[in-house]
Amino acid sequence: MLGRLAAKRLQEIRHVFRQSPPQAARSFSTALNYHLDTPDNNPDRPWEFSDKNREKVKEILSHYPSNYKQSAVIPLLDLAQQQHGGWLPVSAMNAVAKIVDVAPIRVYEVATFYSMFNRTKVGKYHLLVCGTTPCMIRGSRDIEAALLIHLGVKRNEVTKDGLFSVGEMECMGCCVNAPMITVADYSNGSEGYTYNYYEDVTPQKVVEIVEALRRGEKRPHGTQNPKRIMSGPEGGNTTLLTDPKPPPCRDLDAC
């Protein structure tokens, strides 16, 4: 019985792989990762670093021994992504592979492993909601829902005006100020690229941040709770109001 079921399943898999790549990709979209050529994302579409970024490429490579320049793949991909409006076409990955003298597959492996690299288009303002436990306990799902409803998109979709997209990121490392989002600003290319945290957000505040960005305004980043200073307690400290005295073992004159 199990043998017949296994043989039937194998036939189904073989049938899928005999189909065209798009149809196969749809059938196994949760298990396999395909690159499908499109008019704006294919190996034949020319791509190269801008004149200013070529100087940055040289500066990045200067941090690595010449026989280990493949170690520069991540910062070079990051620079390429900034230049290309927040996402990496396959031709940009090929350009990086050529610079560091590795097979393109070595660069694809990096770009597909790290969630910081986007291989499809994102908005000029890419909004990332922290989805790790502390932020989730503090309402990150409500934050994401408020953004998606306000913008009229699903997760990882881009708004019709090309300005916004919403994604998820795991732990942004500021759990004390949960919940939080980050805004990757690609609106001015690599020259004006910024990546800022907005902490202690609420559904209302993230909508206000979006509308400020739409108007070309940049709200102060960091905590959005006016009663807090950075990651300090709301209302100010109630203990440790003065500098503590060091223990005797730290007093060099007493040793």
Accessible surface in RSA format (square Angstrom, percent):
REM  Atomic radii and reference values for relative SASA: ProtOr
REM  Chains: A
REM  Algorithm: Lee & Richards
REM  Probe-radius: 1.40
REM  Slices: 20
REM RES _ NUM      All-atoms   Total-Side   Main-Chain    Non-polar    All polar
REM                ABS   REL    ABS   REL    ABS   REL    ABS   REL    ABS   REL
RES MET A   1   148.06  76.7 114.12  75.5  33.94  80.8 101.66  86.4  46.40  61.5
RES LEU A   2   146.77  81.7 141.43 101.2   5.35  13.4 141.70  99.5   5.07  13.6
RES GLY A   3    53.70  66.2   0.00   N/A  53.70  66.2  42.27 116.0  11.43  25.6
RES ARG A   4   167.69  70.4 158.54  80.8   9.15  21.8  78.01 106.6  89.69  54.4
RES LEU A   5    92.68  51.6  87.72  62.8   4.95  12.5  88.50  62.2   4.18  11.2
RES ALA A   6    64.52  59.3  50.75  78.3  13.77  31.3  59.38  83.6   5.13  13.6
RES ALA A   7    53.76  49.4  47.13  72.7   6.63  15.1  52.51  73.9   1.25   3.3
RES LYS A   8   127.79  62.3 124.95  76.7   2.84   6.8  69.60  62.6  58.19  62.0
RES ARG A   9   124.25  52.2 122.84  62.6   1.42   3.4  49.99  68.3  74.26  45.0
RES LEU A  10    84.48  47.1  82.61  59.1   1.87   4.7  84.24  59.2   0.25   0.7
RES GLN A  11   118.70  66.4 114.51  83.7   4.19  10.0  31.86  67.8  86.84  65.9
RES GLU A  12    73.48  42.2  68.82  52.1   4.66  11.1  37.75  73.0  35.73  29.2
RES ILE A  13    55.90  31.8  55.90  41.6   0.00   0.0  55.90  40.3   0.00   0.0
RES ARG A  14   129.03  54.2 124.71  63.6   4.32  10.3  32.26  44.1  96.76  58.6
RES HIS A  15   110.38  60.3 110.23  76.6   0.16   0.4  70.73  72.9  39.65  46.1
RES VAL A  16    17.24  11.3  17.24  15.6   0.00   0.0  17.24  15.0   0.00   0.0
RES PHE A  17   108.68  54.4  83.04  51.4  25.64  66.7  83.90  50.9  24.78  70.9
RES ARG A  18   181.56  76.2 144.39  73.6  37.18  88.5  68.54  93.7 113.02  68.5
RES GLN A  19    41.20  23.0  22.60  16.5  18.60  44.3  21.91  46.6  19.29  14.6
RES SER A  20    62.17  52.5  47.79  63.8  14.38  33.1  42.43  90.3  19.74  27.7
RES PRO A  21    75.30  54.9  72.61  66.2   2.69   9.8  75.30  62.2   0.00   0.0
RES PRO A  22    59.17  43.1  58.04  52.9   1.13   4.1  58.33  48.2   0.83   5.2
RES GLN A  23    82.31  46.0  82.17  60.1   0.13   0.3   8.87  18.9  73.44  55.7
RES ALA A  24     3.04   2.8   3.00   4.6   0.04   0.1   3.00   4.2   0.04   0.1
RES ALA A  25    16.53  15.2  15.37  23.7   1.16   2.6  15.70  22.1   0.83   2.2
RES ARG A  26   167.68  70.4 146.82  74.8  20.86  49.7  76.53 104.6  91.15  55.2
RES SER A  27    65.18  55.1  26.49  35.3  38.69  89.1  20.07  42.7  45.11  63.2
RES PHE A  28    31.84  15.9  29.60  18.3   2.24   5.8  31.79  19.3   0.05   0.1
RES SER A  29    76.08  64.3  50.98  68.0  25.11  57.8  33.14  70.6  42.95  60.2
RES THR A  30   140.91 100.2 100.99 102.4  39.91  95.1  81.70 109.7  59.20  89.5
RES ALA A  31    75.13  69.1  38.49  59.4  36.64  83.3  47.66  67.1  27.47  72.8
RES LEU A  32    71.95  40.1  57.81  41.4  14.14  35.5  61.77  43.4  10.18  27.4
RES ASN A  33   105.40  72.7  68.99  66.7  36.41  87.7  35.36  85.1  70.04  67.7
RES TYR A  34    71.49  33.4  47.21  26.9  24.29  63.2  48.37  36.4  23.12  28.5
RES HIS A  35    82.15  44.9  53.28  37.0  28.87  73.9  44.26  45.6  37.89  44.1
RES LEU A  36    69.37  38.6  58.32  41.7  11.05  27.8  59.89  42.1   9.47  25.5
RES ASP A  37    92.66  64.9  63.60  63.3  29.05  68.7  26.00  61.2  66.65  66.5
RES THR A  38    59.46  42.3  53.18  53.9   6.28  15.0  57.19  76.8   2.28   3.4
RES PRO A  39   122.52  89.3 106.03  96.7  16.49  60.0 116.42  96.1   6.10  37.9
RES ASP A  40    44.05  30.9  42.73  42.5   1.33   3.1  23.46  55.2  20.60  20.5
RES ASN A  41    17.99  12.4  17.83  17.2   0.16   0.4   2.68   6.4  15.31  14.8
RES ASN A  42    26.10  18.0  26.05  25.2   0.05   0.1   7.96  19.2  18.14  17.5
RES PRO A  43    73.05  53.2  52.21  47.6  20.84  75.7  52.21  43.1  20.84 129.5
RES ASP A  44   131.14  91.9 105.32 104.8  25.82  61.0  34.64  81.5  96.50  96.2
RES ARG A  45   116.79  49.0 111.28  56.7   5.51  13.1  18.86  25.8  97.93  59.4
RES PRO A  46   126.80  92.4  98.86  90.1  27.94 101.5 110.63  91.3  16.17 100.5
RES TRP A  47    40.22  16.1  14.58   7.1  25.64  60.2  16.91   9.0  23.31  37.8
RES GLU A  48   118.18  67.9 108.30  81.9   9.88  23.5  39.10  75.6  79.08  64.6
RES PHE A  49     8.55   4.3   5.64   3.5   2.91   7.6   5.64   3.4   2.91   8.3
RES SER A  50    49.70  42.0  38.78  51.7  10.92  25.2  44.68  95.2   5.01   7.0
RES ASP A  51   106.38  74.5  97.10  96.6   9.29  22.0  36.26  85.3  70.12  69.9
RES LYS A  52   139.82  68.2 132.37  81.2   7.45  17.7  88.60  79.7  51.22  54.6
RES ASN A  53     0.99   0.7   0.99   1.0   0.00   0.0   0.06   0.2   0.92   0.9
RES ARG A  54    94.72  39.8  93.43  47.6   1.29   3.1  46.46  63.5  48.26  29.2
RES GLU A  55   105.61  60.6 100.30  75.9   5.31  12.6  47.14  91.2  58.46  47.7
RES LYS A  56    72.53  35.4  70.72  43.4   1.81   4.3  57.18  51.5  15.35  16.4
RES VAL A  57    11.52   7.6  11.52  10.4   0.00   0.0  11.52  10.0   0.00   0.0
RES LYS A  58   133.36  65.1 125.76  77.2   7.60  18.1  83.15  74.8  50.21  53.5
RES GLU A  59    95.48  54.8  89.79  67.9   5.68  13.5  54.61 105.6  40.86  33.4
RES ILE A  60    25.77  14.7  25.77  19.2   0.00   0.0  25.77  18.6   0.00   0.0
RES LEU A  61    42.73  23.8  37.53  26.8   5.19  13.1  37.78  26.5   4.95  13.3
RES SER A  62    87.65  74.1  46.60  62.2  41.04  94.6  48.26 102.8  39.38  55.2
RES HIS A  63   125.12  68.4  92.09  64.0  33.02  84.5  69.94  72.1  55.18  64.2
RES TYR A  64    67.22  31.4  54.97  31.3  12.25  31.9  31.39  23.6  35.82  44.2
RES PRO A  65    82.41  60.1  69.40  63.3  13.00  47.3  81.56  67.3   0.84   5.2
RES SER A  66   100.90  85.3  79.93 106.7  20.96  48.3  53.26 113.4  47.63  66.7
RES ASN A  67   108.63  74.9  83.89  81.1  24.74  59.6  45.53 109.6  63.10  61.0
RES TYR A  68   121.52  56.7 121.52  69.1   0.00   0.0  73.80  55.5  47.71  58.8
RES LYS A  69    57.81  28.2  57.81  35.5   0.00   0.0  21.71  19.5  36.10  38.5
RES GLN A  70    81.45  45.5  75.60  55.3   5.86  13.9  26.90  57.2  54.56  41.4
RES SER A  71    59.65  50.4  36.25  48.4  23.40  53.9  24.78  52.8  34.88  48.9
RES ALA A  72     0.00   0.0   0.00   0.0   0.00   0.0   0.00   0.0   0.00   0.0
RES VAL A  73    12.23   8.0  12.23  11.1   0.00   0.0  12.23  10.6   0.00   0.0
RES ILE A  74    64.56  36.7  64.42  48.0   0.14   0.3  64.42  46.4   0.14   0.4
RES PRO A  75    41.08  29.9  33.73  30.7   7.35  26.7  38.87  32.1   2.21  13.7
RES LEU A  76     0.00   0.0   0.00   0.0   0.00   0.0   0.00   0.0   0.00   0.0
RES LEU A  77     0.00   0.0   0.00   0.0   0.00   0.0   0.00   0.0   0.00   0.0
RES ASP A  78    36.83  25.8  36.83  36.7   0.00   0.0   2.25   5.3  34.59  34.5
RES LEU A  79    10.26   5.7   9.65   6.9   0.61   1.5  10.02   7.0   0.23   0.6
RES ALA A  80     0.00   0.0   0.00   0.0   0.00   0.0   0.00   0.0   0.00   0.0
RES GLN A  81     4.41   2.5   4.41   3.2   0.00   0.0   0.02   0.0   4.39   3.3
RES GLN A  82    23.03  12.9  23.03  16.8   0.00   0.0   0.50   1.1  22.53  17.1
RES GLN A  83    51.23  28.6  29.47  21.5  21.76  51.8  17.03  36.2  34.21  25.9
RES HIS A  84    51.12  27.9  40.25  28.0  10.87  27.8  33.15  34.2  17.98  20.9
RES GLY A  85    30.35  37.4   0.00   N/A  30.35  37.4  23.93  65.7   6.42  14.4
RES GLY A  86     0.00   0.0   0.00   N/A   0.00   0.0   0.00   0.0   0.00   0.0
RES TRP A  87    18.99   7.6  18.99   9.2   0.00   0.0   9.49   5.1   9.50  15.4
RES LEU A  88     0.27   0.1   0.00   0.0   0.27   0.7   0.00   0.0   0.27   0.7
RES PRO A  89     1.53   1.1   1.53   1.4   0.00   0.0   1.53   1.3   0.00   0.0
RES VAL A  90    10.53   6.9  10.40   9.4   0.13   0.3  10.40   9.0   0.13   0.4
RES SER A  91     9.84   8.3   6.11   8.1   3.73   8.6   5.02  10.7   4.82   6.8
RES ALA A  92     0.00   0.0   0.00   0.0   0.00   0.0   0.00   0.0   0.00   0.0
RES MET A  93    11.03   5.7  11.03   7.3   0.00   0.0  10.76   9.1   0.27   0.4
RES ASN A  94    39.81  27.5  34.35  33.2   5.45  13.1  20.92  50.3  18.89  18.3
RES ALA A  95    19.32  17.8  11.20  17.3   8.12  18.5  18.34  25.8   0.98   2.6
RES VAL A  96     0.00   0.0   0.00   0.0   0.00   0.0   0.00   0.0   0.00   0.0
RES ALA A  97     1.57   1.4   1.43   2.2   0.15   0.3   1.45   2.0   0.12   0.3
RES LYS A  98   170.60  83.2 155.44  95.4  15.16  36.1 106.99  96.3  63.61  67.8
RES ILE A  99    47.86  27.2  36.28  27.0  11.58  27.9  42.76  30.8   5.10  13.8
RES VAL A 100     2.41   1.6   0.00   0.0   2.41   5.8   0.00   0.0   2.41   6.5
RES ASP A 101   103.61  72.6  71.63  71.3  31.99  75.6  33.58  79.0  70.03  69.8
RES VAL A 102    37.87  24.9  20.10  18.2  17.77  42.8  29.05  25.2   8.83  23.9
RES ALA A 103    55.16  50.7  40.86  63.1  14.31  32.5  47.69  67.2   7.47  19.8
RES PRO A 104    59.98  43.7  59.98  54.7   0.00   0.0  59.98  49.5   0.00   0.0
RES ILE A 105    91.37  52.0  89.91  67.0   1.46   3.5  89.91  64.7   1.46   3.9
RES ARG A 106   136.23  57.2 133.11  67.9   3.12   7.4  31.64  43.2 104.59  63.4
RES VAL A 107     0.00   0.0   0.00   0.0   0.00   0.0   0.00   0.0   0.00   0.0
RES TYR A 108    60.61  28.3  60.60  34.5   0.00   0.0  48.81  36.7  11.79  14.5
RES GLU A 109    80.32  46.1  71.65  54.2   8.67  20.6  38.63  74.7  41.68  34.0
RES VAL A 110    33.92  22.3  31.74  28.7   2.17   5.2  33.92  29.5   0.00   0.0
RES ALA A 111     1.68   1.5   0.00   0.0   1.68   3.8   0.00   0.0   1.68   4.5
RES THR A 112    66.62  47.4  36.58  37.1  30.03  71.6  23.54  31.6  43.07  65.1
RES PHE A 113   155.51  77.8 128.43  79.5  27.08  70.5 134.34  81.4  21.17  60.6
RES TYR A 114    89.78  41.9  85.80  48.8   3.98  10.4  50.44  37.9  39.34  48.5
RES SER A 115    99.45  84.0  68.97  92.0  30.48  70.2  54.49 116.0  44.97  63.0
RES MET A 116    79.99  41.4  67.90  44.9  12.09  28.8  53.20  45.2  26.79  35.5
RES PHE A 117    11.51   5.8   0.00   0.0  11.51  30.0   0.00   0.0  11.51  32.9
RES ASN A 118    24.60  17.0  20.04  19.4   4.56  11.0   7.01  16.9  17.59  17.0
RES ARG A 119    68.59  28.8  58.91  30.0   9.68  23.0   9.40  12.8  59.19  35.9
RES THR A 120   100.07  71.2  97.07  98.4   2.99   7.1  73.71  99.0  26.35  39.8
RES LYS A 121   113.72  55.5 106.77  65.5   6.95  16.5  60.89  54.8  52.82  56.3
RES VAL A 122    20.87  13.7   8.93   8.1  11.94  28.8   8.96   7.8  11.91  32.3
RES GLY A 123     0.00   0.0   0.00   N/A   0.00   0.0   0.00   0.0   0.00   0.0
RES LYS A 124   105.54  51.5 104.25  64.0   1.29   3.1  50.36  45.3  55.18  58.8
RES TYR A 125    14.52   6.8  14.52   8.3   0.00   0.0   1.51   1.1  13.02  16.0
RES HIS A 126     9.72   5.3   9.72   6.8   0.00   0.0   4.89   5.0   4.83   5.6
RES LEU A 127     0.33   0.2   0.33   0.2   0.00   0.0   0.33   0.2   0.00   0.0
RES LEU A 128    18.55  10.3  18.55  13.3   0.00   0.0  18.55  13.0   0.00   0.0
RES VAL A 129     1.01   0.7   1.01   0.9   0.00   0.0   1.01   0.9   0.00   0.0
RES CYS A 130     4.93   3.7   4.93   5.5   0.00   0.0   0.00   0.0   4.93   5.3
RES GLY A 131     5.73   7.1   0.00   N/A   5.73   7.1   0.00   0.0   5.73  12.8
RES THR A 132    36.15  25.7  33.52  34.0   2.63   6.3  36.15  48.6   0.00   0.0
RES THR A 133    85.74  61.0  82.83  84.0   2.91   6.9  49.40  66.3  36.35  54.9
RES PRO A 134    47.66  34.7  43.21  39.4   4.45  16.2  47.60  39.3   0.07   0.4
RES CYS A 135     3.39   2.6   3.08   3.4   0.31   0.7   0.00   0.0   3.39   3.7
RES MET A 136    85.62  44.3  74.61  49.4  11.01  26.2  36.14  30.7  49.47  65.5
RES ILE A 137   137.42  78.2 104.96  78.2  32.46  78.2 112.57  81.1  24.85  67.4
RES ARG A 138   153.90  64.6 131.08  66.8  22.81  54.3  39.77  54.4 114.13  69.2
RES GLY A 139    20.27  25.0   0.00   N/A  20.27  25.0  19.49  53.5   0.78   1.7
RES SER A 140     0.00   0.0   0.00   0.0   0.00   0.0   0.00   0.0   0.00   0.0
RES ARG A 141    97.34  40.9  93.13  47.5   4.21  10.0  57.27  78.3  40.07  24.3
RES ASP A 142    90.11  63.1  86.46  86.1   3.65   8.6  15.37  36.2  74.74  74.5
RES ILE A 143     2.75   1.6   2.75   2.1   0.00   0.0   2.75   2.0   0.00   0.0
RES GLU A 144    12.02   6.9  12.02   9.1   0.00   0.0   1.18   2.3  10.85   8.9
RES ALA A 145    43.57  40.1  39.34  60.7   4.23   9.6  43.22  60.9   0.35   0.9
RES ALA A 146    18.91  17.4   9.18  14.2   9.73  22.1  17.12  24.1   1.79   4.7
RES LEU A 147     0.01   0.0   0.01   0.0   0.00   0.0   0.01   0.0   0.00   0.0
RES LEU A 148    35.50  19.8  33.63  24.1   1.87   4.7  33.91  23.8   1.59   4.3
RES ILE A 149   142.56  81.1 121.92  90.8  20.64  49.7 128.53  92.6  14.03  38.1
RES HIS A 150    75.92  41.5  46.72  32.5  29.20  74.7  36.95  38.1  38.97  45.3
RES LEU A 151    19.64  10.9   0.74   0.5  18.90  47.5   4.21   3.0  15.44  41.5
RES GLY A 152    64.53  79.6   0.00   N/A  64.53  79.6  34.31  94.2  30.22  67.7
RES VAL A 153    19.84  13.1   7.45   6.7  12.39  29.8  11.08   9.6   8.76  23.8
RES LYS A 154   150.66  73.5 148.22  90.9   2.43   5.8  93.14  83.8  57.52  61.3
RES ARG A 155    95.95  40.3  79.89  40.7  16.06  38.2  27.36  37.4  68.59  41.6
RES ASN A 156    98.68  68.1  81.37  78.6  17.32  41.7  28.47  68.5  70.21  67.9
RES GLU A 157    78.75  45.2  74.79  56.6   3.96   9.4  33.35  64.5  45.40  37.1
RES VAL A 158    50.27  33.1  28.06  25.4  22.22  53.5  28.06  24.4  22.22  60.3
RES THR A 159    16.01  11.4  10.57  10.7   5.44  13.0  12.26  16.5   3.76   5.7
RES LYS A 160   218.75 106.7 175.71 107.8  43.03 102.5 126.46 113.8  92.29  98.3
RES ASP A 161    81.23  56.9  46.28  46.1  34.95  82.6  45.87 107.9  35.36  35.3
RES GLY A 162    26.01  32.1   0.00   N/A  26.01  32.1  22.28  61.2   3.73   8.4
RES LEU A 163    40.16  22.4  40.16  28.7   0.00   0.0  40.16  28.2   0.00   0.0
RES PHE A 164     0.13   0.1   0.13   0.1   0.00   0.0   0.13   0.1   0.00   0.0
RES SER A 165     0.46   0.4   0.46   0.6   0.00   0.0   0.46   1.0   0.00   0.0
RES VAL A 166     0.00   0.0   0.00   0.0   0.00   0.0   0.00   0.0   0.00   0.0
RES GLY A 167     1.56   1.9   0.00   N/A   1.56   1.9   1.56   4.3   0.00   0.0
RES GLU A 168    50.22  28.8  25.28  19.1  24.94  59.4   7.88  15.3  42.33  34.6
RES MET A 169    37.13  19.2  33.52  22.2   3.61   8.6  25.08  21.3  12.05  16.0
RES GLU A 170   108.01  62.0  96.21  72.8  11.80  28.1  68.10 131.7  39.90  32.6
RES CYS A 171    65.60  49.6  45.58  50.8  20.02  47.1  22.36  56.7  43.24  46.6
RES MET A 172    14.18   7.3   0.00   0.0  14.18  33.8   5.15   4.4   9.02  12.0
RES GLY A 173    63.73  78.6   0.00   N/A  63.73  78.6  29.23  80.2  34.50  77.3
RES CYS A 174    26.63  20.1  22.29  24.9   4.34  10.2   7.02  17.8  19.61  21.1
RES CYS A 175    60.60  45.8  46.78  52.2  13.82  32.5  22.39  56.7  38.21  41.2
RES VAL A 176    95.99  63.2  69.97  63.3  26.02  62.7  80.03  69.5  15.96  43.3
RES ASN A 177     1.35   0.9   1.35   1.3   0.00   0.0   0.00   0.0   1.35   1.3
RES ALA A 178     3.34   3.1   1.47   2.3   1.86   4.2   1.47   2.1   1.86   4.9
RES PRO A 179     7.21   5.3   7.21   6.6   0.00   0.0   7.21   6.0   0.00   0.0
RES MET A 180     1.89   1.0   1.45   1.0   0.44   1.1   0.00   0.0   1.89   2.5
RES ILE A 181     0.67   0.4   0.67   0.5   0.00   0.0   0.67   0.5   0.00   0.0
RES THR A 182     0.00   0.0   0.00   0.0   0.00   0.0   0.00   0.0   0.00   0.0
RES VAL A 183     5.46   3.6   4.66   4.2   0.80   1.9   4.66   4.1   0.80   2.2
RES ALA A 184     1.59   1.5   1.59   2.5   0.00   0.0   1.59   2.2   0.00   0.0
RES ASP A 185     3.79   2.7   3.79   3.8   0.00   0.0   2.72   6.4   1.08   1.1
RES TYR A 186    14.84   6.9   7.63   4.3   7.21  18.8   0.58   0.4  14.26  17.6
RES SER A 187    36.60  30.9  12.78  17.1  23.82  54.9  11.72  25.0  24.87  34.8
RES ASN A 188    95.89  66.1  76.24  73.7  19.64  47.3  23.10  55.6  72.79  70.4
RES GLY A 189    24.09  29.7   0.00   N/A  24.09  29.7  19.58  53.7   4.51  10.1
RES SER A 190    15.78  13.3   5.81   7.8   9.97  23.0   0.00   0.0  15.78  22.1
RES GLU A 191   106.63  61.2  74.15  56.1  32.48  77.3  45.92  88.8  60.71  49.6
RES GLY A 192    27.80  34.3   0.00   N/A  27.80  34.3  22.40  61.5   5.40  12.1
RES TYR A 193    54.60  25.5  34.01  19.4  20.59  53.6  22.46  16.9  32.15  39.6
RES THR A 194    58.88  41.9  53.44  54.2   5.44  13.0  54.17  72.8   4.71   7.1
RES TYR A 195    88.68  41.4  65.46  37.2  23.22  60.4  58.32  43.8  30.36  37.4
RES ASN A 196    39.13  27.0  37.31  36.1   1.83   4.4   2.24   5.4  36.89  35.7
RES TYR A 197    70.97  33.1  66.87  38.0   4.10  10.7  43.44  32.6  27.53  33.9
RES TYR A 198     6.71   3.1   6.71   3.8   0.00   0.0   0.00   0.0   6.71   8.3
RES GLU A 199    18.23  10.5  18.23  13.8   0.00   0.0   0.00   0.0  18.23  14.9
RES ASP A 200    13.78   9.6   6.75   6.7   7.03  16.6   7.18  16.9   6.60   6.6
RES VAL A 201     3.60   2.4   0.00   0.0   3.60   8.7   0.00   0.0   3.60   9.8
RES THR A 202    57.41  40.8  56.37  57.1   1.04   2.5  54.46  73.2   2.95   4.5
RES PRO A 203    58.76  42.8  58.00  52.9   0.77   2.8  58.35  48.2   0.41   2.6
RES GLN A 204   128.51  71.9 119.37  87.2   9.14  21.8  43.29  92.1  85.22  64.6
RES LYS A 205    52.67  25.7  52.67  32.3   0.00   0.0  21.75  19.6  30.91  32.9
RES VAL A 206     0.05   0.0   0.00   0.0   0.05   0.1   0.00   0.0   0.05   0.1
RES VAL A 207    38.29  25.2  38.29  34.7   0.00   0.0  38.29  33.3   0.00   0.0
RES GLU A 208    64.00  36.7  58.70  44.4   5.30  12.6  32.35  62.6  31.64  25.8
RES ILE A 209     1.58   0.9   1.49   1.1   0.09   0.2   1.49   1.1   0.09   0.2
RES VAL A 210     0.58   0.4   0.58   0.5   0.00   0.0   0.58   0.5   0.00   0.0
RES GLU A 211    48.00  27.6  48.00  36.3   0.00   0.0  24.22  46.8  23.78  19.4
RES ALA A 212     2.34   2.2   2.34   3.6   0.00   0.0   2.34   3.3   0.00   0.0
RES LEU A 213     5.56   3.1   3.48   2.5   2.08   5.2   3.48   2.4   2.08   5.6
RES ARG A 214    99.34  41.7  75.36  38.4  23.98  57.1  41.04  56.1  58.30  35.3
RES ARG A 215   152.34  64.0 116.42  59.3  35.92  85.5  69.18  94.5  83.16  50.4
RES GLY A 216    53.81  66.4   0.00   N/A  53.81  66.4  27.14  74.5  26.67  59.7
RES GLU A 217    85.43  49.0  80.23  60.7   5.20  12.4  38.08  73.7  47.35  38.7
RES LYS A 218   112.28  54.8  83.00  50.9  29.28  69.7  59.09  53.2  53.20  56.7
RES ARG A 219    68.34  28.7  60.92  31.1   7.42  17.7  19.90  27.2  48.44  29.4
RES PRO A 220   113.27  82.6 101.20  92.3  12.07  43.9 112.11  92.6   1.17   7.2
RES HIS A 221   111.70  61.0  92.65  64.4  19.05  48.7  54.67  56.3  57.02  66.4
RES GLY A 222    18.46  22.8   0.00   N/A  18.46  22.8  18.46  50.7   0.00   0.0
RES THR A 223    30.96  22.0  13.29  13.5  17.67  42.1  13.29  17.9  17.67  26.7
RES GLN A 224    17.17   9.6   6.63   4.8  10.54  25.1   6.32  13.4  10.85   8.2
RES ASN A 225    31.36  21.6  28.30  27.3   3.06   7.4   7.19  17.3  24.17  23.4
RES PRO A 226   123.80  90.2  82.65  75.3  41.14 149.6  96.18  79.4  27.62 171.6
RES LYS A 227   136.71  66.7 121.10  74.3  15.61  37.2  77.13  69.4  59.58  63.5
RES ARG A 228    35.86  15.1  26.25  13.4   9.60  22.9   4.92   6.7  30.94  18.7
RES ILE A 229   145.87  83.0 138.46 103.2   7.40  17.8 141.04 101.6   4.83  13.1
RES MET A 230   152.30  78.9 142.14  94.1  10.17  24.2 112.37  95.5  39.94  52.9
RES SER A 231    61.87  52.3  49.04  65.5  12.83  29.6  12.46  26.5  49.41  69.2
RES GLY A 232    23.86  29.4   0.00   N/A  23.86  29.4  21.65  59.4   2.21   4.9
RES PRO A 233    71.70  52.3  60.73  55.4  10.97  39.9  69.53  57.4   2.17  13.5
RES GLU A 234   103.90  59.7  77.54  58.7  26.37  62.8  24.00  46.4  79.90  65.2
RES GLY A 235    72.08  88.9   0.00   N/A  72.08  88.9  37.66 103.3  34.42  77.1
RES GLY A 236    35.14  43.3   0.00   N/A  35.14  43.3  30.10  82.6   5.04  11.3
RES ASN A 237    90.31  62.3  66.04  63.8  24.27  58.5  11.09  26.7  79.22  76.6
RES THR A 238   120.75  85.9  94.34  95.6  26.40  62.9  73.78  99.1  46.97  71.0
RES THR A 239    94.78  67.4  88.54  89.8   6.24  14.9  68.30  91.7  26.47  40.0
RES LEU A 240   147.53  82.2 120.93  86.5  26.60  66.9 127.11  89.3  20.42  55.0
RES LEU A 241   131.32  73.1  93.98  67.2  37.34  93.9  98.53  69.2  32.79  88.2
RES THR A 242   112.71  80.2  98.20  99.6  14.51  34.6  77.43 104.0  35.27  53.3
RES ASP A 243   136.20  95.4 115.68 115.1  20.52  48.5  32.87  77.4 103.33 103.1
RES PRO A 244   109.03  79.5  84.98  77.5  24.05  87.4  95.79  79.1  13.24  82.3
RES LYS A 245   193.43  94.4 167.97 103.1  25.46  60.6 112.51 101.3  80.92  86.2
RES PRO A 246    93.13  67.9  73.82  67.3  19.31  70.2  79.29  65.5  13.84  86.0
RES PRO A 247    66.60  48.5  60.02  54.7   6.58  23.9  66.54  54.9   0.06   0.3
RES PRO A 248   107.25  78.2 100.66  91.8   6.58  23.9 105.76  87.3   1.49   9.2
RES CYS A 249    95.53  72.3  71.53  79.8  24.00  56.4  46.45 117.7  49.08  52.9
RES ARG A 250   174.90  73.4 152.19  77.6  22.71  54.1  38.91  53.2 135.98  82.4
RES ASP A 251    62.56  43.8  57.47  57.2   5.08  12.0  12.90  30.4  49.66  49.5
RES LEU A 252   155.43  86.6 138.89  99.4  16.54  41.6 139.10  97.7  16.34  44.0
RES ASP A 253   142.43  99.8 108.29 107.8  34.14  80.7  35.60  83.8 106.83 106.5
RES ALA A 254    71.01  65.3  30.00  46.3  41.01  93.3  40.48  57.0  30.53  80.9
RES CYS A 255   114.86  86.9  46.87  52.3  68.00 159.8  63.81 161.7  51.05  55.0
END  Absolute sums over single chains surface
CHAIN  1 A    16024.8      12935.4       3089.4       9333.7       6691.1
END  Absolute sums over all chains
TOTAL         16024.8      12935.4       3089.4       9333.7       6691.1
